[in-house]
């Protein structure tokens, strides 16, 4: 009985140790380049997108907006009366996504939609006009953060390369 108990205890301690090791390895962030999919453009671009979104969301939080909402609002502030189709093309988002973003900005009283016939135009409100400086500051801070990570020249080359690749892929 004592031998059985000692074997049981040994197995339990070993399993607890292995569980602790697996848990600590799982909690460590693996570099995207070390992943088995590190050479896959789909994996690499999505890993980058998630990390970029996290960085951007932290910065745009000051404005109380997601990056997508903020960029749409900045276009509307610069071009009052912008049409959803133009916003969709500029931001490379689907029309349904643009509609959802506009609806959320309307709920926050940051834009109003005006529909005449088949034409819908989006206008900034006084509340959003008051935020324009803050939005610009967030955009500049995000840019500075990216440059501090990559350097000015590498950041510019990287953005240029991403745009060229994006332009080559089918819509």
Residue pairs with C-beta under 8 A, 6 or more apart in sequence:
31 38
32 38
32 43
32 44
32 47
32 48
35 43
35 47
37 43
37 44
38 44
53 67
55 142
55 145
55 146
56 67
56 142
57 66
57 67
59 138
59 141
59 142
59 145
60 66
60 67
60 69
60 70
60 138
60 142
62 134
62 138
63 70
63 131
63 134
63 135
63 138
64 108
65 73
65 135
67 142
68 91
68 93
68 97
68 101
69 101
69 104
69 105
70 135
70 138
70 139
71 91
72 87
72 91
72 98
72 101
72 102
72 105
73 105
73 110
73 111
73 124
73 128
73 131
73 135
74 132
74 135
74 136
74 139
75 82
75 87
75 90
75 91
76 82
76 87
76 111
76 122
76 123
76 124
76 128
77 124
77 128
77 129
77 132
77 135
79 86
80 123
80 124
81 114
81 121
81 122
81 123
82 121
82 122
83 119
83 120
83 121
83 122
84 95
84 98
84 99
84 102
84 120
84 122
85 95
87 93
87 98
87 102
87 122
88 94
88 95
88 97
88 98
91 98
92 166
93 101
102 111
102 113
102 122
105 111
105 128
106 112
106 113
108 127
109 125
109 127
110 124
110 125
110 127
110 128
110 131
111 122
111 123
111 124
111 125
111 128
112 122
112 123
112 125
113 120
113 121
113 122
113 123
114 120
114 121
114 122
114 123
115 121
146 155
147 155
149 155
150 158
